[in-house]
Amino acid sequence: MSWTSIAYFMASMPLYIISSSPRPQHYTIPTIDLANKSDHQVIVDREPDQYLGHPTTVLLDDDRTMIVVYPKGHGRGAIVMKRSADGGLTWSERLPTPENWATSLEVPTIYRVTDQEGIERLIMFSGLYPIRMASSEDDGETWTSLEPIGDFGGIVAMSCMVRLKDGAYMAFFHDDGRFLHKEQSEKGFKVYKTLSRDGGMTWGEPEVVTEDPTAHLCEAGAIRSPDGGQLALLLRENSRQYNSMVVFSDDEGETWTEPVELPASLTGDRHVGKYAPDGRLVVVFRDTAHISPTKGDFVAWVGTYDDIVHGREGQYRVRLLDNKKGADTGYPGLELLPDGTFVATTYCHLYEGEPPLVVSSRFRMEDIDARAAKLPYQKDIFIGGRDGYHTYRIPALIVTTDGTLLAFCEGRRNSSRDHGDIDLMLKRSTDNGETWSEQMVVHSEDGRAEITIGNPCPVVDQKTGTIWLTLCRDNRDVLVTKSDDDGITWSEPVDITKDVKKPDWEWYATGPGVGIQLRYEKYKGRLVIPCDHREKLDGEWTSYSHIFYSDDGGKTWELGGNVSPYVNECQVVELSDGTLLLNMRNSWGRSGKLPEKGNMRAIAWSNDGGETWSDVQFDEKLAEPICQASFIRYTDVHRHDKNRVLFSNPASKNHRVNMTVRLSYDEGNTWIASQSLYAGPTAYSCLAVLPDMTIACLYERGDNKPYEKITFARFALDWLADQQ
């Protein structure tokens, strides 16, 4: 099907489809992060205590001279103009401008146009009522004053402009009833077009392009299809109920389709797009996707026009700038230089506590693609609905002394519920996760009603090579099994409940995740299993974290210390001084009735091998939606160049989304690098260090829900630490 027929098929659906069957509010394509690459950034203007906002740029026909205009203020404010003679690498001082440019009421926008006689000029608009325009016929050396283009006004005029096949120009703006006429008109967001047939000197009466009774559509960004036959307008959705939307035209803007939602990957404000030399489409905008790890930042989308027509997510996203305050960024200019460099110029709160400045992010597709080549290898290992199980959950990943990867999980036969007919599953890989064995059942209790076998938490004895696997039966009994042949066969589980669970405890869970073996005196060789349980506090069942351990290579197990209440699933790391650091799922914000301590990880320390624990503290840098997380050591100063620990979880306070891996160089005190493995729905995870020192993460993810499959990801440290 052609772009035209597909677009009309999609967009001719009645409007109720938008509200009754909305697109997902998350995206699944990877994000490449350039935000901390200062060598990609050029500061265009910065003034202490002065808000500088909303720039647009124009590239002159010499393909190196650029002009930028922006207001001293948030939209409203005196217009500032600067010039660059080297493609945006350096910028002039602020240039003189006509006196009445200081009266601008709204975002200035600048364009290069050519009339029917071949005369080139620059034109610049300033919106609200009435829309005014200034022009220059000497490449911006001199300018006219701002003058009305008609008896009409609008917001973000002009958000975009396209040249039609007959040589006319079509420009777009929007209004919500306040500024179209001198007197307020009927309220409601509408996108308008206006035509100029004399090279931008005069403009016709505005006509409505699109509107929606529930979505507030505005700030159109125009893109012409590669074959030139179709126009698309990407639209900001300002009610924040939906994703951004798109409309199409096959008759040079005479008529337009009804709006349909775009994927979340293209959801944002003030889209500006250009084609790369290889034909791919690059669109820059302020990220306003409902669920996004870069929400509020200045981002780019990389894909094709065909992706937009088909409603596909695209190839990847690029975080260009890390905006430090809300979503106060975007409204960009985007230019493409002859050498393939994109120059995306925006305003941004680039520095904490400072007003926004004007800054450019410079990038080439070759560099983006090179970074994309470092993205993690990912492979789905357990997929719900296959091999006799409805759902697979609760991953655990460990590396044996022979270098074999063991991926454990729960196989839930009949549903995704936490209780039911659930078996403990395993797959093995002997080639760093490239290929995997058929799945095997480590333990099942078929024929004994619906028994839940789960919460895998393995640990490897590095001295003997024995793999000890702790697990639970119905979250009541604690079992342990072992393998002495690299995970090929497993012993009959032994019930150790009486040794590691007090009689007055109720719910009990090992891990989930992995245990560790201590390396330092005086507890060297101790096997430690992190756990959680419930016991009564003031008459109510309350969750606690604890550990149990073995000092004789797994022959016997003893109960270790309890951590204070309102904590849950946990993982443990031995610090370089022998201290144990327990990182825990946190219920203080909910069950503990301390909302200010919610949605962040809880931590505690032990100086005696886990037999006692400190009071709980909280790591505000580790956001969580109340969910399990993984926490492991990567290197330490005793055996490697420096201390490094790793952490993974869904990095969101409100949703189980955005599986993120973090790196700390100071034993978990600060987390200076992070990367997102998957921005969509995710939940439990388990990290491991592979024999070649690459890093693996076995984690739950899905397109619509986090529990659709368990995926193995493998990546190098330099991908994770790329920002450093």
N, C-alpha and C positions, 0 to 999 in steps of 0.2 A: 504494500500500500504506500502511496505517496505521503509526504508530510501533510499535504492539504487534506486528503481524505481521512487520515488518522486524526488530525487535529479536530476536524469537524465532527467525526464520530465521537471523540471524547467530549468536546465542548458543547455539543448539541443536546447532551443529557439535561433533563430538567433540573432547576436549581435545588430542588429538595434533595437531590443526591448529595450535594455539598454538606448539608447539615445532618442527613441521616446516615451517610456512609463516609465519614471523613477519612482523609489519608492518615497514616501513622504519624505521630508527632515526634518520632525519633528517626534517625537515619542510621545506616549500617556501613556506609563507605568509610574508608580510613581517613584520618586527618594527618597532614604533614605540618609540622610546627616550625615556622620561621620567626615566631614572635620575639625570641630572645637572641636573634641574630642581628646584632647592631650593625654589622657590615652591610646588611641589606637595607638599612634605614638612613634617610637623609632628613634632618630637621630643616623644614622650610622657614618656619617662623616660631618664635617663642618669646613671650613677654611676661615678666613676673606679675602675678596678681591680675592678669588680664585674660579673660576668656576669648580664645580665638577659635572660630568654628567654621564648619560647613564649606570646604573649598570645592571648587571645580577648576579644571585645567583645560587648556587647549594647546595642541601641538601645531606649530606653523609649518608651512609647506617646505621649509628647508630640512624638516625632520630632525631638528635638534633644538630649536628655540621653543620654549614653553612659557606660557603665561598662566598664572594662578590668581584667582580672586577668592576672597573669603571675608566674612564680617568680623568686626570686633564686637563679639557678643554671640549669644545663642540665636542665630538666624538674623534677628534685628541688630543693626549696628553699622557704623561707617564701613564702607567697602575698602579693603586693602588689596593692592595689586603688587605682584612681584614678577620678575622675569628671570629665566634661566637660559643661558646661551649654550649649555652643554648637556642637554637632555635631562635636566633635573638633578645633576650632581652637585651643582652650586647654584645659589640664588642671589639676586641683587638685593640691595636695600629696598625698603618700601618706596614705591614710585609715586610721583605726584598724580592726583586724580581730580576730576572736576569737583567743584565745591559741593554740588548737591548729591554726590555719591555718599556723603555723610548722612543723608536722610533715608537711606535704604531701610525698608521695614522688614525685609526677609532675605532668605538665602539667595545670593547672586549666582547666576549660571552663565557660562560663557561658551560660545560656539563660533566656528569658522564656516562661512557660507560663501557661495558664488552665485551671482545673478545670471540671467539669460544672456547678458552681454559679455560674460566672462570676468566681470569685476569681482574681486575678492574683498571681503570685509570680515571683521570680527564684530559680533553683537553680544551684548550682555544684558540679561534680564534681572529685574528685582520685583518680587511679587507682592501679594496682598492687593488692596484696591487703591488705585488702579495698577495693573501690571505696567511697569515702565521698562524702557530699553535705552541703552547707550550703544554707540557704534564707533568703529574705527576703520579707516580705509588705508592706514599705513602700518599694518601689522602691530597695532597697539601702541605706537609711539604717542599718538594723540587720540583723544576720545571726546565724544559729545557728552553733554549732560544727560541725565536720565529723563526721558519724556514718556508720557502714556502712549501705549500702542492701541488704545481703544477705551471704550466706556465699560470695561469689565476688569475683574480682578481674579485672583486665585492664589493657591498655596503651592510652594515649590514650583515656581514658574521660571524657566521651563525645565521639568525634570528630565526630559529627553527630546531629541529632535532627529528626524530622519529625512533624507532627501528622497523624493518620490521619482518614479521613472520619467515623469514629464518635466523634471527640473524644479518643481515646487518643493517647498519645505513644509513638513507637518511637525508641529511642536505640541507637547502635552503638559498639562498641569492638572491639579485637582482642586476641589473646593468642597466645603461642608455646609454651605449655605450662608457663610458669614461675609464673604468677600467678592462673590461673583458680581454683585451689583452694589451700588452705593448703599442701598437699603438691604437689610438682610433678607434673603429669600428662603424658600422652603429648605429645612434642614435635611441632611443626608449626604453621605460621601458620594461624589461623582467624579469620574475622570473625564477630562475635556480634551479636545483637539482644536487647534487653530491653524489655518493655512496662510502661507506667504508665497506669492507668485512673482515677487520682484526682488528676490535675493535677501529676504529678511527685513526689508525697509518698512513694509506695512503688513498688517495681520488681520485676517477675517474674524468674523464673529465666532465665538466658541460653540462647539457642538459636543453633545455627550457621546463618549465612546463606550463606557460601561459603568454599571453600578450593580449593587446587590442589596436586597432588603435587610440582610443580617450581617454581611461582611462589610467592613469599612475599607473600601479599596482606594488606593492613592499611590502617589509617587511612582508613576509608570517608568519602566526601563525598557527601551525598544531594542529589539534584535531582529535583523533581517536574516532569513534562511540563506544557506550557502548558495543556493541556485537563484537567489534574488526574488523568488516568486511569492514569498510569504513574509508577513510581519508578525512578530510576537511581542506582546507587552507583558513583562513581568511586573507584578503588582504587590506592593506592601498591603498587608491585611491588618488594619489598625484596631479592630475590635479585640484582637488577640484570641479569638475563638478558633480560628482555622490556621492552616499553613498559608503562606503566600499563594497568590493565584496567577493565572495566565489567561490571556485572550489572544486570538489569532485573527488575522485578516488576509484574504487572498485577492483583494481588489484594491490594493494600495490605500488601505485605511478607510475606504468608503463604508464598509460594514465590518462588524466584529462578532466573533462567537460569544457565547455566554461564558462567564468565568468558571474555571475549574481549579481545584487545588493543585499546587505543585508538591513535589516531595519535600519532606522536612529538610533535606540537604540543601535546598534552594530557598528556604524560608528566611526572610530577612527584610531589611528596609533599604530602599534607594539603590536598586540593582543597576549596575553599569557593566556592560559586556563588550568584549572585543574578541576577534578570532586570532589565535596564535598562528605563526607561520605554517604549522603542520595541519591546520584546519580545525583543531580543537577549539572549543569555546571556553573563555575565561570570564567569569562574572564575579565582581567584587561587591560587597554589601556589608551592612551591619547584621550580625547573626542574632536573629530573634526566634530561632526554632524553639519550640516549647521544651524539648528535652535535648540538650546539647552541651557537651563539655566546654564549648567555646562561646556559649551564649553571652551576648553583650560585647563580644570582641569584633575586630575588623577581619573579615575572612574573604577568601576567594573560593569559588567553585570551579572545578575543571571537569569538562564533559564534552558533549556534542549537542548541536541543535536537535539532532534526532532524539537524544535523551529527553529533552524538554517536551517534544511532541508526544513521545511514548510514555511520559510520566515516570521515567527511570531516574534513579538517584544520581547517576553520573559516575565519574571515575574516582575522584577523591576531592576532599576539601583541603584548604591550606589556611592555617591561622597566620595571618600576616602581622597583626599587632595585638598585644595584650592590653586591653583597655582596663584601667584600674578603677573606674567608677561607673557602676551600673551598665547601661547600654548607650552611654553618651559618646558615640563615635559614628563613623560612617559618612554618608553624603560625599562620595569620593569622585575624584577625577581618575580616569584610566587612560593611559597613552601607551602605544606600542612603538618602540624605536626600531630603526632599520636592522639593528643587530639582534632583534628578537627579545630585547629587554622590555618587560612591562614596568611602568611607573604608576603605581596606585597611590594617590595622594588623598589624605583624609585629615580630619581632626581627631584627636585622641587624648585621653588622660593617660599619657605614657608613663608619668611618674606619680607615685603615690602622694596624695595630698596637694598636688599642684593642679591649676586649671588646665584645660586642654590646650594643646599646641597644634600646629600644622606640620604634618610629617608625611614623607613618602616611603613606601615599601617597594623595593626594586627586586625583581625576580625574573628568571628565564625558565622556560619549560624544561630545558636540559637539566638544570639544577633541581627542579622539582621532581623530575623523573628519576634522577640519580638518588634522591632521598627516598623516593617511593620504592626503589629497588632494595632498600634496607628495611623495608617494612617486614614485620614478622611473618614467618611461614606459619600457616594455620591449616589445620586439618580436623574435620569432624570425626571423632572417635566413637562415640556412642550417640545414636540417633533414635529419638523416641518413636515407638511404633514398629521398630525392627527387632528381629530375632526373639520374638515372644514377649517383649516387654513394652508396656504402654509408655513409660517414662524412665529415664535414667537421671539420677541426681546424686549430689554429695560426692564430688570428685576428690581423690587423693592421689598424689603422684610422688613416687620415690625412685631413687637410683640405687641399684645394688652395687656391691663391691666389684662385680664383673662388668659394670657399666650398662646393665640392662634397665630399661625404664619399665616400671610397673604402674599401670593406671587402674586404680580401683574406683568403684562407684556402687551405688545402690541400683539394682534393677527392680523397678516397681511394675509388677505384672499387669494390674488391672486398672490403675488410675495413677494420677500424680500425687495422691494424698500421702502424708507422712507416715500413715499407719495402714497396714494391709499385708498382702502377700508380697513380701520384699526380700530379695536375695542379694548377696554380696558378690559383685562381678569383678573380673580382672581381664585386662589385655596387656600383652607384653610387647616391647619393641627392643630389638637388638641393634638398631641402626639410627639411634638418636631421634626416633619418632617419625622416620620416613615411612616405614611400614609397621603394621601392627598384626599381632596374632588374632585368630578367632577368639571371641570372648569365651571365658570359662567361668563357672560358678565356683567361687571359693567356699561359700557356705550357704546352704539353704535348709529349711526345715519343712519341706513339702510333706503334706499329709497330716500335719499337726495344726490344722485350722489356719487362720491368717496370722502368720508370725512375721514380725518385722525384724529383719537382720540388717543392720546398717551402722552408720557412723564409722566408716573405716578410718583408722589412724595407725599407719605402719611406722616402724622405726627399724633401721638397719644397725646391727652390731658390727662396727667396722673391724673389730678384732677377729671375729669368727665368720663373718659373712652371713650369719643367720638373719632372716627377715622376720621380725615379730609384727604380727598384725592384730591390733586390738579392735574390738567391735562390740556392739550391743545387741541384745535380744529384747525386743519390745521396749527399748529404752528403760529397761529395768535390771536386766542381768548383764554383767560384764564378762566377755569371753576373750580368749587370746589363742591364736593359732600361729604356727611358724612354718617357714620353708627353709630347707637347707640346700636346695638345688636351684637357686636363682629364680624362685617363684613358679617353677613348673608344677610342683605338687605341694600340698599343704597338709599339715597334721590335723587330727581331729581337735576341734576347739576345746579348751579347758575353761571351766567356769571359775573365775577368780573374784566373783562378786563379794564374797565375805571378807576378802583381803583389802578391797579398795573402795568399798561403799559402806557407809554407816547405816545401821538399821532404820534410823528415822528419816533417811533420805528417800525421796520419791523418784521423779524423772532423773535419768542419767544418760549422758552422751560422751563417748570418747571423741576427742578432736572437735569436729572433723578436720582433717588435714593430715599432719605428720607429727611424729614425736622426734626427739633429738637424743644424741648421745653426747654427754658432757666430755670436754677435752682437758679441763684444767683441774689441778689438785685443789681441794682434797677429794673432790667428787668425780674424778676422772673415770670414765667408763660407765657412769650411771646412765641408764635408759630412762628418759622422762616422757610421759604421755600427758598432754594437756587435755582437760576434761571440763565438763560442767554438770551441774545437778540442781535439784530443787530441794529445799528444806524449809520448814516453817519459821517465819519471822513474824512475831506479833499475831500469830494465828493464821497467817496467810502463806501459801506456798510461794517461795521467792527463789529466784535463780542466783546461783553462785558459780564462780570458776574455781577449779582446783587442779592439782596434778596427782598422778601416782607414778611410782618409779621402781626400778629394779637395780640392785647393786651386785647381782650375781649372774649377769648375762641372760636374764629372762626366766631363770628357774623359779624365782619367787618375786612377788610384787607387793609393794607397801603403799599405803595412802600417804600422800604428802599434805601440804598446807592448803587451807581455804583462803580465798580472797573475799573481801567484804561484799555485801549483797548487790543485786541489780546489775550483775555482769553475767556473761553467758559463754557461748562458744569462743574458744581462745586458741592461740598459738604461742610458742615460746622460742626465744633465741638466747643462746649463751653469749654474753658480751665478752670482750677481749680480756677483761679483768676477772672473769669467772662468775660475775653476777648474772642471774637469770632475769630476763625481761619478758613479762607476759603481756600480750596484746589481746584485748577482749572486746567482744560485742557488748554494747552498752545499752542498758535499759534504764539508766538513771533519769533520763528525760521523760520517760513514760511511767514505769512502775515506781521509780524512786522519787517521783514528784519534784524533780529539779529540772524544769524545762530548759534552763540555760545550759545544762550539761548534756542535753540530748544530741543525737545525730553527730557524735564524734566518738572516736575510739577511746576506750579506757585502758589504762596501763598500770602495772604494778611490778615491783622488783623483789627478788629474793637473794640474800647473801649466804644462804645455807643449802643450796642445791634444790630449792623448792619445798623445803620443810615448813617454812613460814614465809609470809608475804607482807609487803608494805601496804599502807593504805592506798586506795585507788586514786590515781590522778587521771587527767584527761588530755588528750592530744588534739588540740583544736585544728591542727593542720590536716588531720585525717578524718575527713567527712565520711559519714556512713548513713545509709537509710535504715539502720538496724539490720545488720546482715553479717554473716560469717566473712572472714578475711583470711589471707595467707600472709605469713611473716617468717622469713628465713634469713640465714646468713649467706652472703655470697663470698666474701673474702675477709681475712683478718690480718692484722699486722704481724702476727707471729709466723705466718706461712706465706703471706703475699705482700704486695706493696703497701696496702692500706686497708682500713676497716671499711666494709660495705655491707649494709643489710638492705633487704628488699621487702616490699609490702605490696599486696594487691587486694583490691576490693571494688565494688561498684561505687565510684567516686561521686556520690550525690547524697544530699540530705533528705530527698523526698521520694526518690524512685530507685528501684533496682535496675540501673542503667550505667553505661560507661565504665566498663572494666578497665581499670587504670593500674599500672605498675609504677611504683615509686622507688627512688634510690636515696639512701642516706649514707653519708660519709662519717657521721659522728655518732654511730650506735643508736640511731633512731631519735636523736634530739631534734634534728631538723631534716627536712626532706627537700633536697635542692633540685631534683630532677624527676620528671614524671612523663609518661606517655600513655596514651589511650590505646588499648588493644582493640576495643570494639565499643562504639558509642551507643549501640542499641541495648535492648533488654539483656541484662546479665545478673548473676547472683553469686553462687559460691565459687571458690577458686583454690588452687593449690600450686605453689611455685616449687621449682626444683632447679638445681645447678647440674648441668650435664657434664659428662667427662671432658668435653672440649672447652669447658667454661662458658658455653652459651647458656642461656637461661630459658627455662620452659615454664609455661603456665597452662594448667589444665583447668578449664573453667566452663561454667554453665552459660549458655546464651541461646538466643532465638530471634526470629524476625518480629514476632508479636508478643511472645512471653519468654521469660528467661530460661524456661525449663524444657525447651524443645530439643536440645542436644548438648553434648559435652564436647568441647573443642580443645585440641592441643595446639598451643602456640609456641614457637621457638624463635628466639631473637638474640642478637649479640648485645654486649654491654654498650657498644658505641651507639646503637640505636637509642637505648634508654638514656644514656648520658650525653646524647648529641647536643643538648642545650648547654653543656658545660665544656 
